[in-house]
């Protein structure tokens, strides 16, 4: 039988992502789950602690999903499109960008999320760029650490400052294209064009 605390975190995460961190109350979660609010407060003293728990769970899901994508040995350009697809599927129910909501309404939690994301995502971006150079998709003369910081800053600036998740997804694709064109070899550009074409056909 599933741990009641885990069930609360999972259901709260679904509701927060779909309807917003600010608008969903502890009453809403209790009603949705068919449990008393007292049961939720047994595990979480306040809503902020529950939001922290849900963001930590989502971060671990993202980390595991990215590690799975890396283990599948895609070429580096394809890998970035797979990561974008993963984020799109994970947040498909979200109307408002989760990072935008956290920055606006829960800045302390947002700060913790960003600290974790920088450590994890910068490492994933670095891994991708190094692999791209080794496999001939990215140029050898690019400044690795600058590229990592540029792309990280670009992606997270979009998510922090764009209200609607659907708008953020469009901008993220443009950012991915911009990033890849800036560092790609002819081989990398050919792979990029292939994925842009596939992405266009599946929109």
N, C-alpha and C positions, 0 to 999 in steps of 0.2 A: 504493500500500500504506500502511495506517495506521501512524503512528508508534507503536513499541512502548511508549514512555512514556505516550502518550495512552491506549492500550489498557489499560494497567495501572491508570491513574487511573480510567477509566470502569468497569472491572470491580470495582475496589476500592470505588468509590462505591456500586455496586449492593449489594455484600456488606455494607458498613458500614451502609447504610440498612436493609437487610432483617434483618440478624442482630446489629447493634450494633457500635459502634466498639471497645468493650473486648473483646468475645468473639472477634472475628475476628483471626487471627494472620497473619503474613507467609507461614507455611507453608500456611494455608488458601487464601490468594489464589493462591499458586504452584500448588497442587494443582488448584484450580478452573480455572485458565487453562492447565494442562498445560505449565508452564514451570518452570525451576529457581528456587529462592529466590535464587540468586546473580544471576540476571537482574534480579530486582526490586531487589536491593541495588546493582546497577550504577547505577540511577537514583535510588534513595532510600536514604540511609544508615540510616534507622530508620523505624519505623512512624509516629512523630509527623509526620515530614516528608511521608509519604504521606497521612496524614489531612489535613494542611494543604492539600495539593494537591487532594484530593477536595472539601474544603469550598469552596475557591476556585472549582473548576469548577461546583459546585452553585450558588454565589452568582451566577456569571455566567449560568447557565441561568435562574435566577429573574429576574435583571435583564432579560434578553432577552425572557423570557415576558411580564413586566409591560409592557415597552415595546411589545410586539406588541398586548397587550390595549388599551393606551391609543390605539394607532394605529387601532383598530377603531371608535373614536368611539361607544362605548356611553354611555348617560346615566350620571351618577356613581353612582347607587345600583346599577344593573346592573353597572357596572364593578367595584365591590367584591365582588359575588357571583361575577363571573368570576375575580377574583384568588383568592378562596377556593377555587373549583373547581380552579384551576391548582395551588395548594399541595396540595390533596387528591390530585390525580392524581400529582403529583411524588413525594409521600411515601406513596403507597398501599401500598407493600410494607413500610414501616417499622412495626415492632411497638412499639418504644419511641421516644418523642419525641427526635429527633436533638439538639435544643438541650439537653434535659435530660441526655442522655448526655455531651455535651461539657462542660457546666458541672460535672458530677460527676467525670468521669475525666480530662479534658484542659482544665483551666481557662485555660491560656495561649492555646490555640487558640480556646477559647470567647470570650475577651476580644477577639481579633482579629476573629472573626466578628461579634460584637455591634457593634464599632466600624464595620465596613463596613455592617452592616444598618441601623444608626441613620442613617448618612449617606444611604443609598439609600432606605430605606423611609419615613423622615421626609419626604423629597422627594416620593415618590409619594403619600403621604397628603395633603400640602399641595396638590399638584396636583389631587387629587380634590376636596378641600374647596373650593378656589377655583372650580373648574369647577361644582361643585354650587350655589354661591352665584350665580354668573353665570347659570346655567340655571334658577334658581328652585326647585331641589330642597332646598337648605339655606337656613336663615335668614341674613339679612345681619348680624344683631346678634351673631353668635357670635365669641368671641375665638379667632382663627385659630390662633395658635401654641400656645395652651393645648390646643385640641382635638387638634392634631397630636401633642403630647406625651402627652396622656391616652390616645388610642387606641393609639399606639405602645407605651406602657408596659403597657397592658392586654393586648394581643396577645402581647407577648414575655414577660410575666410568666406567662401561661398556658403557653407553650411551654417555659419554663425550669423550671417547677415541677410540670408534669403528666407522670407517668411514661409512660402509654400514649398513643400517637398517636391512637387512636380516641376517647379521652376528650378530648384536646386539640381535636379537630375539632368535637366537640359544644359545648365551651366557646367556641370561636372563633365559631361561629354565633351564640351568645347575645351575645357581645361585639359582633359586627357589628350585631345588632339593637339592642342597648343604645346603641351609638355613633350609629346612624342616627336612632333616636327622639329622642336628645338634641339633634340639630341640624336635623332635617328640617322643612320646611314641609308644608302639607297635600298638596301635589303629591308631595313626597318620601315622605311616609307612605303614600300610595296605591301608589307604586311599590314601597316596602318590602313592603307586604302582599302584593302580586302575587308577588314573588320568594320570600317566605316560604312562600306557598302552593305555588309550583312546586317549591321545595326539599323540602317535606314529601311531595309526590307522587313525588319521585324518590329518596327515601331507601330 
